[in-house]
Amino acid sequence: MIHTVGELLVGLMESIAFFIVIDALFTRRDNIPSYLYGGAIVIIAAVIDISFYMLFGTMQNFAIMYIAVFLLTCMYIGEVKTKLILPLILITLNAVSELPVLFLTTYI
């Protein structure tokens, strides 16, 4: 039970982290209400959780996360090339930061 709750919270925390970075780099669109950004956090969290659960460690998982984060950047005003590169950087940083945790949890 605790493990399942922890797994669900991982997706939520990652989606919030993605939003924080994207919010810092881009400007929100005026025509999108704030509650839709909150709803997008929940949707991205669900996509991350489902993708990790079904496709853990595969290129399909990477592709799904890339598309989800790219669609998230489309809610903001900014250059298209920045919107194409940022998901790659965020997902790579996410994967690199999870490696030490993975190694530490296997030895505990």
Backbone as CSV, one residue per row, in Angstrom:
resi,resn,N_x,N_y,N_z,CA_x,CA_y,CA_z,C_x,C_y,C_z
1,MET,0.815,-1.197,0.000,0.000,0.000,0.000,0.863,1.267,0.000
2,ILE,1.831,1.340,0.904,2.702,2.512,0.980,3.523,2.633,-0.297
3,HIS,3.958,1.503,-0.836,4.743,1.505,-2.069,3.917,2.071,-3.223
4,THR,2.662,1.689,-3.307,1.786,2.179,-4.379,1.571,3.688,-4.260
5,VAL,1.323,4.157,-3.057,1.139,5.598,-2.844,2.416,6.345,-3.214
6,GLY,3.558,5.781,-2.827,4.836,6.397,-3.177,5.053,6.474,-4.673
7,GLU,4.702,5.407,-5.374,4.838,5.406,-6.832,3.944,6.459,-7.480
8,LEU,2.728,6.623,-6.972,1.822,7.634,-7.524,2.326,9.048,-7.240
9,LEU,2.913,9.245,-6.075,3.426,10.566,-5.741,4.654,10.943,-6.565
10,VAL,5.404,9.950,-7.035,6.577,10.233,-7.871,6.144,10.953,-9.147
11,GLY,5.113,10.447,-9.794,4.620,11.096,-11.017,4.130,12.502,-10.759
12,LEU,3.456,12.697,-9.637,2.961,14.029,-9.298,4.114,14.987,-9.034
13,MET,5.111,14.538,-8.292,6.261,15.395,-7.989,7.054,15.728,-9.255
14,GLU,7.193,14.763,-10.150,7.910,15.038,-11.401,7.141,16.029,-12.265
15,SER,5.826,15.884,-12.333,5.052,16.831,-13.144,5.109,18.237,-12.541
16,ILE,5.094,18.334,-11.217,5.223,19.650,-10.581,6.604,20.246,-10.873
17,ALA,7.639,19.408,-10.820,8.989,19.897,-11.128,9.076,20.384,-12.576
18,PHE,8.468,19.634,-13.511,8.445,20.072,-14.906,7.748,21.422,-15.020
19,PHE,6.605,21.586,-14.337,5.871,22.847,-14.395,6.683,23.997,-13.825
20,ILE,7.394,23.767,-12.737,8.183,24.837,-12.130,9.239,25.340,-13.113
21,VAL,9.939,24.419,-13.765,10.987,24.815,-14.716,10.372,25.506,-15.923
22,ILE,9.319,24.927,-16.468,8.692,25.516,-17.660,8.094,26.881,-17.323
23,ASP,7.484,26.992,-16.150,6.917,28.273,-15.730,7.991,29.344,-15.573
24,ALA,9.188,28.929,-15.171,10.281,29.884,-14.998,10.855,30.342,-16.341
25,LEU,10.792,29.480,-17.352,11.415,29.796,-18.638,10.472,30.426,-19.658
26,PHE,9.189,30.163,-19.525,8.216,30.659,-20.496,7.185,31.551,-19.817
27,THR,6.396,32.242,-20.637,5.310,33.091,-20.164,3.989,32.371,-20.398
28,ARG,3.134,32.391,-19.388,1.814,31.762,-19.545,0.979,32.530,-20.550
29,ARG,0.147,31.786,-21.270,-0.781,32.420,-22.206,-1.920,33.062,-21.420
30,ASP,-2.324,34.252,-21.850,-3.379,34.981,-21.140,-4.750,34.332,-21.315
31,ASN,-4.945,33.646,-22.425,-6.269,33.096,-22.715,-6.506,31.714,-22.091
32,ILE,-5.540,31.178,-21.343,-5.713,29.886,-20.683,-5.902,30.142,-19.188
33,PRO,-7.050,29.715,-18.626,-7.289,29.940,-17.191,-6.312,29.148,-16.317
34,SER,-6.105,29.642,-15.109,-5.143,29.023,-14.187,-5.524,27.600,-13.820
35,TYR,-6.825,27.312,-13.708,-7.231,25.961,-13.318,-6.861,24.917,-14.378
36,LEU,-6.730,25.345,-15.634,-6.303,24.401,-16.673,-4.840,24.011,-16.498
37,TYR,-4.024,24.927,-15.988,-2.637,24.579,-15.686,-2.586,23.550,-14.552
38,GLY,-3.436,23.728,-13.551,-3.523,22.758,-12.462,-4.008,21.407,-12.953
39,GLY,-4.993,21.421,-13.848,-5.476,20.174,-14.435,-4.403,19.499,-15.271
40,ALA,-3.593,20.300,-15.934,-2.500,19.738,-16.740,-1.467,19.052,-15.852
41,ILE,-1.239,19.569,-14.644,-0.314,18.916,-13.711,-0.798,17.508,-13.401
42,VAL,-2.098,17.378,-13.136,-2.668,16.068,-12.811,-2.605,15.137,-14.017
43,ILE,-2.896,15.652,-15.204,-2.865,14.823,-16.413,-1.442,14.356,-16.711
44,ILE,-0.466,15.256,-16.623,0.931,14.882,-16.865,1.385,13.860,-15.826
45,ALA,0.958,14.026,-14.563,1.300,13.060,-13.515,0.739,11.685,-13.849
46,ALA,-0.494,11.634,-14.334,-1.105,10.352,-14.712,-0.369,9.725,-15.888
47,VAL,-0.003,10.537,-16.873,0.745,10.015,-18.026,2.088,9.458,-17.577
48,ILE,2.783,10.172,-16.695,4.079,9.711,-16.201,3.923,8.396,-15.438
49,ASP,2.923,8.329,-14.559,2.719,7.117,-13.765,2.365,5.917,-14.643
50,ILE,1.461,6.110,-15.575,1.066,5.005,-16.466,2.233,4.585,-17.345
51,SER,2.963,5.557,-17.864,4.099,5.255,-18.727,5.176,4.485,-17.965
52,PHE,5.489,4.914,-16.742,6.492,4.205,-15.939,6.025,2.805,-15.581
53,TYR,4.752,2.676,-15.234,4.231,1.377,-14.819,4.249,0.369,-15.968
54,MET,3.879,0.819,-17.167,3.756,-0.109,-18.297,5.033,-0.240,-19.121
55,LEU,5.820,0.808,-19.199,6.955,0.836,-20.132,8.265,1.209,-19.457
56,PHE,8.466,0.844,-18.217,9.618,1.287,-17.447,10.933,1.019,-18.185
57,GLY,11.713,2.085,-18.389,13.054,1.959,-18.943,13.142,1.715,-20.439
58,THR,12.068,1.928,-21.171,12.116,1.690,-22.609,12.119,3.014,-23.366
59,MET,12.416,2.936,-24.639,12.388,4.135,-25.480,10.962,4.642,-25.662
60,GLN,9.975,3.744,-25.603,8.581,4.185,-25.696,8.226,5.068,-24.507
61,ASN,8.739,4.708,-23.323,8.528,5.523,-22.132,9.120,6.918,-22.345
62,PHE,10.339,6.973,-22.851,10.988,8.251,-23.132,10.174,9.061,-24.144
63,ALA,9.695,8.409,-25.192,8.926,9.106,-26.227,7.614,9.657,-25.675
64,ILE,6.927,8.878,-24.851,5.665,9.338,-24.275,5.906,10.524,-23.355
65,MET,6.937,10.451,-22.533,7.237,11.565,-21.643,7.646,12.806,-22.434
66,TYR,8.418,12.611,-23.513,8.828,13.742,-24.346,7.595,14.436,-24.936
67,ILE,6.686,13.656,-25.487,5.471,14.223,-26.094,4.636,14.937,-25.037
68,ALA,4.507,14.340,-23.843,3.712,14.957,-22.783,4.308,16.297,-22.350
69,VAL,5.616,16.340,-22.160,6.251,17.595,-21.736,6.220,18.618,-22.871
70,PHE,6.372,18.157,-24.115,6.281,19.091,-25.244,4.886,19.709,-25.320
71,LEU,3.848,18.886,-25.156,2.486,19.418,-25.168,2.268,20.396,-24.016
72,LEU,2.912,20.126,-22.915,2.847,21.043,-21.782,3.466,22.398,-22.141
73,THR,4.590,22.386,-22.830,5.225,23.651,-23.218,4.366,24.426,-24.213
74,CYS,3.477,23.742,-24.924,2.606,24.427,-25.884,1.573,25.308,-25.188
75,MET,1.406,25.118,-23.877,0.497,25.975,-23.116,1.133,27.332,-22.811
76,TYR,2.394,27.495,-23.172,3.152,28.701,-22.855,3.573,29.416,-24.132
77,ILE,3.948,30.685,-23.989,4.450,31.482,-25.102,5.968,31.329,-25.124
78,GLY,6.514,31.007,-26.298,7.957,30.866,-26.430,8.329,30.369,-27.813
79,GLU,9.629,30.295,-28.061,10.105,29.842,-29.360,9.896,28.341,-29.515
80,VAL,9.597,27.926,-30.741,9.319,26.518,-31.015,10.564,25.658,-30.790
81,LYS,11.732,26.145,-31.198,12.938,25.323,-31.021,13.266,25.137,-29.545
82,THR,12.975,26.129,-28.723,13.166,25.984,-27.280,12.172,24.976,-26.721
83,LYS,10.947,25.001,-27.237,9.928,24.048,-26.808,10.272,22.622,-27.229
84,LEU,11.010,22.467,-28.313,11.423,21.132,-28.765,12.623,20.602,-27.981
85,ILE,13.511,21.486,-27.564,14.732,21.063,-26.876,14.516,20.886,-25.372
86,LEU,13.684,21.742,-24.764,13.495,21.714,-23.315,13.010,20.362,-22.784
87,PRO,12.025,19.693,-23.411,11.623,18.385,-22.887,12.768,17.373,-22.871
88,LEU,13.614,17.415,-23.876,14.766,16.519,-23.924,15.697,16.774,-22.740
89,ILE,15.961,18.037,-22.456,16.834,18.389,-21.335,16.195,17.991,-20.006
90,LEU,14.913,18.286,-19.826,14.242,17.977,-18.563,14.186,16.477,-18.294
91,ILE,13.851,15.702,-19.311,13.742,14.250,-19.127,15.122,13.639,-18.895
92,THR,16.130,14.157,-19.575,17.488,13.666,-19.358,17.955,13.976,-17.939
93,LEU,17.720,15.198,-17.476,18.077,15.551,-16.097,17.311,14.696,-15.093
94,ASN,16.065,14.437,-15.384,15.252,13.589,-14.519,15.832,12.175,-14.441
95,ALA,16.193,11.628,-15.579,16.747,10.267,-15.613,18.096,10.206,-14.901
96,VAL,18.934,11.194,-15.125,20.255,11.221,-14.485,20.117,11.373,-12.969
97,SER,19.161,12.156,-12.518,18.978,12.325,-11.075,18.363,11.093,-10.421
98,GLU,17.658,10.277,-11.184,17.058,9.069,-10.618,18.044,7.901,-10.543
99,LEU,19.108,7.945,-11.309,20.075,6.846,-11.278,20.700,6.624,-9.905
100,PRO,21.195,7.661,-9.230,21.746,7.412,-7.890,20.711,6.846,-6.914
101,VAL,19.474,7.317,-7.024,18.415,6.798,-6.162,18.176,5.320,-6.448
102,LEU,18.166,4.958,-7.713,17.981,3.554,-8.089,19.100,2.691,-7.537
103,PHE,20.330,3.143,-7.663,21.459,2.367,-7.142,21.423,2.274,-5.622
104,LEU,21.086,3.372,-4.952,21.037,3.355,-3.492,19.915,2.455,-2.971
105,THR,18.775,2.458,-3.633,17.678,1.613,-3.163,17.923,0.132,-3.409
106,THR,18.755,-0.203,-4.359,19.054,-1.618,-4.580,20.011,-2.168,-3.521
107,TYR,20.776,-1.281,-2.882,21.718,-1.733,-1.860,21.151,-1.651,-0.448
108,ILE,19.994,-1.043,-0.293,19.406,-0.908,1.047,18.494,-2.087,1.319
